[in-house]
Amino acid sequence: MKFNKKFLAFSLVLSILSVGAVADIKTEKNLDELINIALQNSVEIQASKADMEAKDASIDYASSSYLPQVFVQGELAKYDIEVDRDTVVGTTAKVDQLLYDFGGTSSNIGAAKSAYDASLKQLDSTSNFVVISVKKAYYNILNKNQLINVAKEAVKIDELQLEQSKEYFKAGVRTRIDVTNAQLQLSNSKLDLLKAEFGLESANTALISILGVNLEKNFSVKKDDTNIVSLAKTIVPIMSKTDDLIKSGLENRAEIALYKANIDVSQSKLEAVQSEYYPKIILNASYNDKNTDLVSLDNRQMSAGVYIKWDIFSGFSSEAKVKENLAKLRKSKIDLREVKLKITEEITDAYLEVKKSEDSTKMQILSVDLATQKLSLAQQRYKAGLSDMVELNDAKLGYTKSKGDLVNTYYSYLLSIANLEYMIGKR
């Protein structure tokens, strides 16, 4: 019986640990999952969606001019005519239906639709910016994690060196200063490890801010602890040509479509203002009914007809509006040319940054290899009594620095790739 109880208790503990392990696994988010979270919760995206909804409502508002405009008015009033005085109860109904306004309403609808299209492109642009922001934060976390691995390796090297210096001191081969130096280096390495861990916490906080939502406490980013040298050797040189990338960017960047939509908005608004020079043709029907004891006021009237309304002079307001919208149209076209030039420059710079990161990573791999050889030789010379602790420490510091530089260079390469994809309009 006791055995069974112990077995059940042990099984329960294993079950709890298994559930905890599964929960921990579920809280690890990869890059795609993080991007989906950000797209659903980003404050910037929510604001763009709200603007898009407002622009959609503007289409309905502009289209309402094609629908009948119905007015109803009730009346309860006192009339005093000469010596007679009586209470009047009346009802007035009026319907106006626009028949034709020389393109004014259709231009307003066109402007509203173009503004809605622009809001869609703005949403795309905002979404792309959120995606690249998540990628930068994600790669920054991976970078910090690899720097922690380098710092841990430095601690292990210094711990081993401290043990060796103690043994050599006991054997009378080395002096006390070697032990002290080894203790100092170990202390410095532990301090570097602590700084690296705080750097990772800061990177995690930055990611949470971009995601726009507070995740569970045990949330973590799925990390890659593969040796940094092995990761760096997986780099595949970019084969695309700059001209092809620029062409792709000018076709796919949401900003291009956004500025084109802004041109359409300006053109439609200009046409709407120009329509003010022409009359409006309106169908009008009205019904008026007043009930009173006074014969002069008691009446019922109905009328219907087609009317032309023409604002012959409006104090030059139409001319001013035309000039204003012509200027806005020219400005929109200039903005489009400017953004094309800017995109061309951005893609070129991003491409050069990728090439630089590729070459830098290759050079840094060689530096790590040479630093590894130097550290191995320094350790052998120290054991053989051919060098002192200073030479060994210099070799160790050179090794950890070159490896840390490789970490930074490799993730700079990944960031440059992500940035180039963003510049050509690819998520």
C-alpha positions as CSV (number, residue, x, y, z in Angstrom):
1,M,0.0,0.0,0.0
2,K,2.8,2.4,0.9
3,F,4.5,1.6,-2.4
4,N,1.3,2.4,-4.3
5,K,0.9,5.7,-2.5
6,K,4.5,6.6,-3.2
7,F,4.1,5.6,-6.8
8,L,0.9,7.7,-7.1
9,A,2.6,10.7,-5.5
10,F,5.6,10.3,-7.9
11,S,3.2,10.1,-10.9
12,L,1.4,13.2,-9.8
13,V,4.6,15.2,-9.5
14,L,5.7,14.0,-13.0
15,S,2.3,15.0,-14.4
16,I,2.6,18.5,-12.8
17,L,6.1,18.9,-14.2
18,S,5.0,17.7,-17.6
19,V,2.1,20.2,-17.7
20,G,4.5,23.0,-16.6
21,A,6.9,22.0,-19.3
22,V,4.1,22.1,-21.9
23,A,3.0,25.5,-20.6
24,D,6.5,26.8,-20.9
25,I,6.8,25.5,-24.4
26,K,3.5,27.1,-25.4
27,T,4.7,30.5,-24.2
28,E,7.7,30.5,-26.5
29,K,6.9,32.6,-29.6
30,N,8.7,32.5,-32.9
31,L,9.0,35.4,-35.3
32,D,5.8,34.6,-37.2
33,E,3.8,34.4,-34.0
34,L,5.2,37.6,-32.8
35,I,4.3,39.4,-36.0
36,N,0.7,38.1,-35.9
37,I,0.4,39.4,-32.3
38,A,1.7,42.8,-33.3
39,L,-0.6,43.1,-36.3
40,Q,-3.6,42.3,-34.1
41,N,-2.8,44.6,-31.2
42,S,-0.6,47.4,-32.5
43,V,-1.8,50.8,-31.5
44,E,-0.7,52.3,-34.8
45,I,-2.6,49.7,-36.8
46,Q,-5.7,50.3,-34.7
47,A,-5.5,54.0,-35.4
48,S,-5.1,53.4,-39.1
49,K,-8.1,51.1,-39.1
50,A,-10.2,53.7,-37.4
51,D,-9.1,56.3,-40.0
52,M,-10.1,53.8,-42.7
53,E,-13.6,53.4,-41.2
54,A,-14.0,57.1,-41.1
55,K,-13.0,57.4,-44.8
56,D,-15.5,54.7,-45.6
57,A,-18.3,56.6,-43.9
58,S,-17.3,59.7,-46.0
59,I,-18.2,57.8,-49.2
60,D,-21.7,57.3,-47.9
61,Y,-21.9,60.9,-46.9
62,A,-20.8,62.1,-50.3
63,S,-23.2,59.7,-52.0
64,S,-26.2,61.0,-49.9
65,S,-26.4,64.0,-52.2
66,Y,-27.9,61.7,-54.9
67,L,-30.7,60.7,-52.5
68,P,-33.9,62.8,-51.9
69,Q,-33.6,65.4,-49.2
70,V,-36.9,65.4,-47.2
71,F,-37.8,68.2,-44.7
72,V,-40.9,68.2,-42.5
73,Q,-41.9,71.2,-40.4
74,G,-44.7,71.5,-37.8
75,E,-46.3,74.7,-36.8
76,L,-48.2,75.9,-33.8
77,A,-48.4,79.7,-33.8
78,K,-50.6,82.7,-33.0
79,Y,-51.5,85.0,-35.9
80,D,-52.8,88.5,-35.3
81,I,-54.3,90.0,-38.5
82,E,-56.1,93.4,-38.1
83,V,-58.8,92.6,-35.5
84,D,-58.8,88.9,-35.8
85,R,-56.6,86.6,-33.8
86,D,-56.5,82.8,-33.9
87,T,-54.2,79.8,-33.3
88,V,-52.8,78.2,-36.5
89,V,-51.8,74.6,-36.7
90,G,-49.8,73.8,-39.8
91,T,-47.6,71.1,-41.4
92,T,-45.1,71.6,-44.2
93,A,-43.3,68.8,-46.1
94,K,-40.7,69.4,-48.7
95,V,-38.6,67.1,-50.9
96,D,-35.6,68.1,-53.0
97,Q,-34.0,65.7,-55.4
98,L,-30.8,66.6,-57.2
99,L,-31.0,65.8,-60.9
100,Y,-27.7,67.1,-62.2
101,D,-24.9,69.4,-60.9
102,F,-22.3,69.1,-63.7
103,G,-20.1,66.5,-61.9
104,G,-20.0,68.2,-58.5
105,T,-21.5,65.3,-56.5
106,S,-19.7,62.6,-58.6
107,S,-16.4,64.4,-58.0
108,N,-17.0,64.5,-54.3
109,I,-17.8,60.8,-54.3
110,G,-14.6,60.2,-56.3
111,A,-12.6,62.2,-53.8
112,A,-14.1,60.2,-50.9
113,K,-13.3,56.9,-52.6
114,S,-9.8,58.0,-53.4
115,A,-9.3,59.1,-49.7
116,Y,-10.6,55.6,-48.7
117,D,-8.1,54.0,-51.0
118,A,-5.4,56.1,-49.5
119,S,-6.4,55.0,-46.0
120,L,-6.1,51.4,-47.1
121,K,-2.6,52.0,-48.4
122,Q,-1.7,53.9,-45.2
123,L,-2.8,50.8,-43.3
124,D,-0.6,48.7,-45.4
125,S,2.3,51.1,-44.8
126,T,1.7,51.1,-41.1
127,S,1.5,47.3,-41.0
128,N,4.8,46.9,-42.9
129,F,6.4,49.3,-40.4
130,V,5.1,47.2,-37.5
131,V,6.4,44.1,-39.1
132,I,10.0,45.5,-39.6
133,S,9.8,46.8,-36.0
134,V,9.0,43.4,-34.7
135,K,11.8,41.8,-36.7
136,K,14.3,44.4,-35.4
137,A,13.2,43.7,-31.8
138,Y,13.3,39.9,-32.4
139,Y,16.8,39.9,-33.8
140,N,18.0,42.2,-31.1
141,I,16.8,39.6,-28.5
142,L,18.6,36.8,-30.4
143,N,21.7,39.0,-30.5
144,K,21.6,39.7,-26.7
145,N,21.0,36.0,-26.1
146,Q,24.1,35.0,-28.1
147,L,26.1,37.7,-26.2
148,I,25.0,36.0,-23.0
149,N,26.4,32.7,-24.4
150,V,29.7,34.4,-25.2
151,A,29.8,35.9,-21.7
152,K,29.1,32.5,-20.1
153,E,31.9,30.9,-22.1
154,A,34.2,33.7,-20.9
155,V,33.2,32.9,-17.3
156,K,34.0,29.2,-17.8
157,I,37.4,30.0,-19.3
158,D,38.3,32.2,-16.4
159,E,37.0,29.6,-13.8
160,L,39.2,27.0,-15.4
161,Q,42.2,29.5,-15.4
162,L,41.6,30.3,-11.8
163,E,41.7,26.6,-10.8
164,Q,44.9,26.1,-12.8
165,S,46.6,29.1,-11.3
166,K,45.7,27.9,-7.8
167,E,47.2,24.4,-8.6
168,Y,50.3,26.0,-10.0
169,F,50.6,28.2,-6.9
170,K,50.3,25.3,-4.6
171,A,53.0,23.5,-6.6
172,G,55.2,26.5,-6.3
173,V,55.3,27.0,-10.1
174,R,53.5,30.3,-10.1
175,T,53.2,33.2,-7.7
176,R,50.2,34.6,-5.8
177,I,49.8,37.4,-8.3
178,D,48.6,34.9,-10.9
179,V,45.8,33.7,-8.6
180,T,44.8,37.3,-7.9
181,N,44.8,38.1,-11.6
182,A,42.7,35.1,-12.4
183,Q,40.2,36.1,-9.7
184,L,40.0,39.6,-11.1
185,Q,39.4,38.3,-14.6
186,L,36.7,36.0,-13.4
187,S,35.0,38.8,-11.5
188,N,35.1,41.0,-14.6
189,S,33.7,38.2,-16.7
190,K,30.8,37.7,-14.3
191,L,30.1,41.4,-14.4
192,D,30.0,41.3,-18.2
193,L,27.6,38.4,-18.0
194,L,25.3,40.3,-15.7
195,K,25.3,43.3,-18.1
196,A,24.5,41.0,-21.0
197,E,21.5,39.5,-19.0
198,F,20.2,43.0,-18.3
199,G,20.6,43.8,-22.0
200,L,18.4,40.9,-22.8
201,E,15.7,42.0,-20.3
202,S,15.7,45.5,-21.9
203,A,15.4,43.9,-25.4
204,N,12.4,41.9,-24.2
205,T,10.7,45.0,-22.8
206,A,11.2,46.8,-26.1
207,L,9.5,44.0,-27.9
208,I,6.5,44.0,-25.6
209,S,6.1,47.7,-26.3
210,I,5.9,47.0,-30.0
211,L,3.5,44.2,-29.7
212,G,1.0,46.4,-28.0
213,V,-0.2,43.9,-25.5
214,N,1.0,42.6,-22.1
215,L,1.8,38.9,-22.5
216,E,2.0,36.3,-19.7
217,K,4.8,36.6,-17.3
218,N,6.5,33.4,-18.5
219,F,6.4,34.6,-22.1
220,S,9.7,34.2,-24.0
221,V,11.1,34.4,-27.5
222,K,12.1,31.2,-29.1
223,K,15.9,31.5,-29.2
224,D,18.5,29.8,-31.3
225,D,21.5,28.7,-29.2
226,T,23.4,27.2,-32.2
227,N,27.1,28.1,-32.1
228,I,27.5,31.6,-33.6
229,V,30.3,30.5,-35.9
230,S,28.0,27.8,-37.4
231,L,25.2,30.3,-37.8
232,A,27.4,32.9,-39.5
233,K,28.6,30.3,-42.0
234,T,25.1,29.8,-43.2
235,I,25.0,33.2,-44.9
236,V,24.1,33.1,-48.6
237,P,25.3,36.1,-50.6
238,I,22.5,38.2,-52.1
239,M,22.3,37.7,-55.9
240,S,19.7,40.3,-56.8
241,K,20.8,43.4,-58.7
242,T,20.1,46.9,-57.4
243,D,18.1,47.9,-60.5
244,D,15.8,44.9,-60.0
245,L,15.3,45.7,-56.3
246,I,14.5,49.4,-57.1
247,K,12.0,48.4,-59.7
248,S,10.3,46.0,-57.2
249,G,10.2,48.6,-54.5
250,L,8.6,51.2,-56.8
251,E,6.0,48.7,-57.7
252,N,5.3,47.2,-54.3
253,R,5.9,50.0,-51.7
254,A,2.6,51.0,-50.1
255,E,3.8,54.6,-50.0
256,I,3.7,54.8,-53.8
257,A,0.1,53.7,-54.0
258,L,-0.7,56.1,-51.1
259,Y,0.7,59.1,-52.9
260,K,-1.0,58.1,-56.1
261,A,-4.3,58.0,-54.2
262,N,-3.6,61.4,-52.8
263,I,-3.2,62.7,-56.3
264,D,-6.6,61.2,-57.2
265,V,-8.1,62.9,-54.1
266,S,-6.7,66.3,-55.1
267,Q,-7.9,65.9,-58.7
268,S,-11.4,64.9,-57.6
269,K,-11.6,67.8,-55.2
270,L,-10.5,70.2,-57.9
271,E,-13.3,68.9,-60.2
272,A,-15.8,69.3,-57.4
273,V,-14.9,72.9,-56.9
274,Q,-14.9,73.7,-60.6
275,S,-18.5,72.4,-60.8
276,E,-19.5,75.4,-58.6
277,Y,-19.3,77.5,-61.8
278,Y,-22.3,75.7,-63.2
279,P,-25.9,75.5,-62.1
280,K,-27.7,72.7,-60.2
281,I,-30.9,71.2,-61.5
282,I,-33.2,70.2,-58.7
283,L,-36.6,68.5,-58.6
284,N,-38.7,70.0,-55.8
285,A,-42.0,68.9,-54.4
286,S,-43.8,70.5,-51.4
287,Y,-47.0,70.2,-49.4
288,N,-48.3,72.8,-47.0
289,D,-51.4,72.5,-44.8
290,K,-52.6,75.1,-42.3
291,N,-55.7,74.8,-40.2
292,T,-57.4,77.9,-38.7
293,D,-60.7,79.7,-38.3
294,L,-59.3,82.6,-40.3
295,V,-60.2,82.3,-43.9
296,S,-57.1,84.1,-45.1
297,L,-54.8,81.5,-43.5
298,D,-56.8,78.3,-43.8
299,N,-55.3,76.7,-46.9
300,R,-53.7,73.6,-48.4
301,Q,-51.1,73.8,-51.1
302,M,-49.2,71.3,-53.2
303,S,-46.5,72.1,-55.7
304,A,-43.9,70.2,-57.8
305,G,-41.4,71.4,-60.4
306,V,-37.9,71.4,-61.8
307,Y,-35.7,74.3,-60.7
308,I,-32.3,75.6,-61.7
309,K,-30.1,77.0,-59.0
310,W,-27.1,79.0,-60.1
311,D,-24.8,81.0,-57.8
312,I,-23.8,83.7,-60.2
313,F,-21.4,85.4,-57.8
314,S,-20.0,84.0,-54.5
315,G,-17.5,86.7,-53.6
316,F,-14.7,85.0,-55.5
317,S,-14.8,82.0,-53.1
318,S,-15.0,79.5,-56.0
319,E,-11.9,81.1,-57.7
320,A,-10.0,80.9,-54.4
321,K,-11.0,77.2,-53.9
322,V,-9.9,76.4,-57.5
323,K,-6.5,78.0,-56.9
324,E,-6.1,76.2,-53.6
325,N,-6.9,72.8,-55.0
326,L,-4.7,73.3,-58.0
327,A,-1.8,74.0,-55.7
328,K,-2.7,70.9,-53.6
329,L,-2.7,68.8,-56.8
330,R,0.7,70.1,-57.9
331,K,2.0,69.4,-54.4
332,S,0.7,65.9,-54.5
333,K,2.5,65.2,-57.8
334,I,5.7,66.7,-56.4
335,D,5.4,64.5,-53.3
336,L,5.0,61.4,-55.5
337,R,8.2,62.3,-57.4
338,E,10.0,63.0,-54.1
339,V,9.0,59.7,-52.5
340,K,10.1,57.8,-55.6
341,L,13.6,59.3,-55.3
342,K,13.6,58.6,-51.6
343,I,12.7,55.0,-52.1
344,T,15.4,54.6,-54.7
345,E,17.9,56.0,-52.3
346,E,16.7,53.8,-49.4
347,I,16.8,50.6,-51.5
348,T,20.3,51.4,-52.7
349,D,21.6,52.1,-49.2
350,A,19.9,49.0,-47.8
351,Y,21.4,46.9,-50.6
352,L,24.9,48.2,-49.8
353,E,24.4,47.6,-46.1
354,V,23.6,43.9,-46.9
355,K,26.7,43.6,-48.9
356,K,28.8,45.2,-46.2
357,S,27.3,42.9,-43.6
358,E,28.1,39.9,-45.7
359,D,31.7,40.8,-46.1
360,S,32.0,41.9,-42.5
361,T,30.7,38.6,-41.3
362,K,33.1,36.6,-43.4
363,M,36.0,38.7,-42.1
364,Q,34.8,38.3,-38.5
365,I,34.6,34.5,-38.9
366,L,38.3,34.5,-39.8
367,S,39.0,36.8,-36.8
368,V,37.3,34.3,-34.4
369,D,39.3,31.4,-35.9
370,L,42.6,33.3,-35.4
371,A,41.6,34.4,-31.9
372,T,40.8,30.8,-31.0
373,Q,44.2,29.6,-32.2
374,K,45.9,32.4,-30.3
375,L,44.0,31.5,-27.1
376,S,45.0,27.9,-27.5
377,L,48.6,28.7,-28.0
378,A,48.6,31.2,-25.0
379,Q,47.1,28.5,-22.8
380,Q,49.8,26.0,-23.9
381,R,52.6,28.5,-23.4
382,Y,51.3,29.4,-19.9
383,K,51.2,25.7,-18.9
384,A,54.7,25.3,-20.2
385,G,55.9,28.3,-18.2
386,L,56.8,30.2,-21.3
387,S,54.4,33.1,-20.7
388,D,52.8,35.0,-17.9
389,M,49.1,35.7,-17.0
390,V,49.1,39.0,-18.9
391,E,49.6,37.3,-22.2
392,L,47.0,34.7,-21.4
393,N,44.4,37.3,-20.4
394,D,45.1,39.3,-23.5
395,A,44.5,36.2,-25.6
396,K,41.3,35.4,-23.8
397,L,40.0,39.0,-24.1
398,G,40.8,39.0,-27.8
399,Y,38.9,35.7,-28.2
400,T,35.7,36.9,-26.4
401,K,35.8,40.2,-28.1
402,S,36.1,38.7,-31.6
403,K,33.3,36.3,-30.8
404,G,31.1,39.1,-29.5
405,D,31.8,41.1,-32.6
406,L,30.8,38.1,-34.7
407,V,27.5,38.0,-32.9
408,N,26.8,41.6,-33.5
409,T,27.9,41.4,-37.1
410,Y,25.8,38.3,-37.9
411,Y,22.6,39.8,-36.5
412,S,23.4,43.1,-38.2
413,Y,23.4,41.1,-41.4
414,L,19.9,39.6,-40.5
415,L,18.6,43.1,-39.8
416,S,20.0,44.4,-43.0
417,I,18.2,41.6,-44.9
418,A,14.9,42.4,-43.1
419,N,15.4,46.1,-43.8
420,L,16.0,45.5,-47.5
421,E,12.8,43.4,-47.7
422,Y,10.9,46.2,-46.0
423,M,12.4,48.8,-48.5
424,I,11.2,46.8,-51.5
425,G,7.7,46.3,-50.0
426,K,8.1,42.7,-48.9
427,R,7.0,41.5,-45.5
